[in-house]
């Protein structure tokens, strides 16, 4: 059976009176070409990504592109800022939201022409309205080349050169604590390099770097001494949280046990995004 082409030009009215319309986007190919059109969808799952191909429709005609050909799905248009490109890793995939938040993970699909399905770094599937998405970086290295960006990848962090022998940890903002897999002893010196920006709410301005957002303070935060959204640590399941942020020097560990990382927030249900943190024992 042939696939059905549903586009924004041909609005589909449901029995309940709803109207479905596909968003427009530009596929930036790995060779630098740009192809624009509507994010058409097909079948019972209303999927755009079918049999390894992403699909665009224009004027009643449709083009398919192997996902390996597509470096970026550009929804917002325009040229990404240097700050945005600085969040694009040298490998892996990332979606950058229009508020600047970058979420590492894996592309799953685009459904109904208006919703991105995304698997975050913890393996959980999330949905994002395309109206909130700026760009989906499917092939970051090709994207960095296409945009002629040669700056450091996020793993470098915000505090200087790479940490030799460090372990890279993705700290999701909507998760209480992330196990680093690193055991420490009291007094051990551990260095951290953090990058990225998270959202600690859904309203404008509710974002934070690893140093936190100074506009948010709360006695109920895990570590009330540091701003909301800051990168924090804890030793073991019941250790006292301590601030990490983007300090230049290594930190002495307060006790012995497994090192966990998290974000300084007492309500994580409305958080999104993640920090990328390189951790190295000195």
C-alpha positions, -999 to +999 in steps of 0.1 A: +000+000+000+013+035-008+021+059+020-002+089+026+013+124+022-002+148+048+011+183+046+003+217+062-010+229+029-037+202+031-049+205+066-066+174+080-096+180+102-104+152+127-138+142+137-133+159+171-126+192+153-088+192+157-065+203+129-031+187+122-004+206+104+032+197+097+059+221+108+085+232+082+122+225+086+154+225+067+176+194+063+212+205+063+230+177+046+265+165+054+277+179+021+264+213+030+233+213+008+200+225+023+166+211+016+135+227+030+099+216+032+072+203+055+079+174+079+054+151+064+041+120+082+027+086+073+009+056+086-008+048+119+021+061+139+022+094+119+059+090+116+083+111+095+114+088+099+106+056+081+129+028+069+160+048+077+148+079+057+137+114+068+110+129+046+102+164+034+072+175+013+068+206-008+040+214-034+025+179-032+059+162-039+080+144-014+117+138-010+134+112+012+169+114+027+188+087+044+194+098+080+232+094+074+230+122+048+215+147+073+237+166+096+211+189+111+173+191+112+169+229+114+135+240+126+142+276+138+161+287+107+188+313+107+224+308+117+232+292+151+251+313+175+286+305+186+272+297+221+249+271+205+276+256+184+297+254+216+272+230+230+275+206+200+297+177+209+323+161+187+303+129+187+269+117+197+236+136+191+221+166+207+189+186+204+191+224+211+160+241+223+150+277+213+157+288+249+193+276+244+190+244+265+210+215+250+198+179+256+223+151+246+207+118+236+195+100+205+170+109+178+140+086+177+114+101+153+093+131+144+055+124+147+024+142+135+047+168+119+049+187+152+066+165+179+101+153+183+106+120+200+140+119+217+158+094+239+178+111+266+211+101+280+194+079+306+175+059+279+142+075+286+120+087+257+109+123+258+087+144+236+093+180+226+070+203+206+089+213+175+079+249+181+103+248+211+131+231+191+158+251+174+179+223+158+185+186+160+222+178+155+222+142+141+258+143+129+276+168+151+310+166+135+295+172+100+274+201+115+305+217+130+321+215+096+291+229+077+289+258+101+327+263+100+329+260+138+362+249+152+358+257+189+360+231+217+334+204+221+313+206+254+333+178+270+362+204+274+340+222+299+343+257+313+374+256+334+403+251+310+421+223+293+409+187+292+414+166+323+438+138+316+423+104+324+390+119+333+356+102+330+328+119+312+294+119+330+261+132+317+241+147+346+205+149+337+186+178+354+154+157+359+172+130+379+180+132+416+215+118+415+237+103+389+262+075+398+297+084+385+310+049+390+340+065+409+349+056+444+368+081+465+384+083+499+381+112+524+406+138+515+411+127+478+414+156+454+390+154+425+388+178+396+356+186+377+350+203+344+313+210+336+296+224+306+261+229+293+229+247+305+198+232+321+163+244+327+151+243+363+115+252+353+094+259+323+092+297+325+115+321+308+147+328+327+146+295+347+179+282+333+212+276+350+248+268+342+269+246+364+274+276+387+236+278+392+212+307+387+218+334+414+182+345+411+171+312+427+178+304+463+159+281+486+164+266+520+149+234+507+176+229+481+199+199+487+227+225+493+211+257+503+245+275+503+247+275+464+222+288+438+195+268+422+205+245+394+242+244+403+262+212+398+265+195+432+280+162+445+274+137+472+293+107+486+272+076+491+235+074+495+233+096+525+262+119+522+258+157+527+255+174+493+283+199+484+287+225+457+309+219+427+301+244+399+330+254+377+358+260+402+393+260+388+410+237+412+403+202+425+381+196+455+389+175+486+363+148+491+345+151+525+342+114+531+348+080+516+324+061+492+308+063+458+307+098+442+273+109+429+265+141+409+232+161+407+217+195+403+207+218+432+170+217+430+143+203+453+117+200+425+131+181+395+099+171+377+099+202+355+136+202+348+152+194+314+186+193+299+219+180+313+254+190+323+284+172+307+310+167+334+345+154+332+356+139+365+392+131+373+409+120+406+442+138+411 
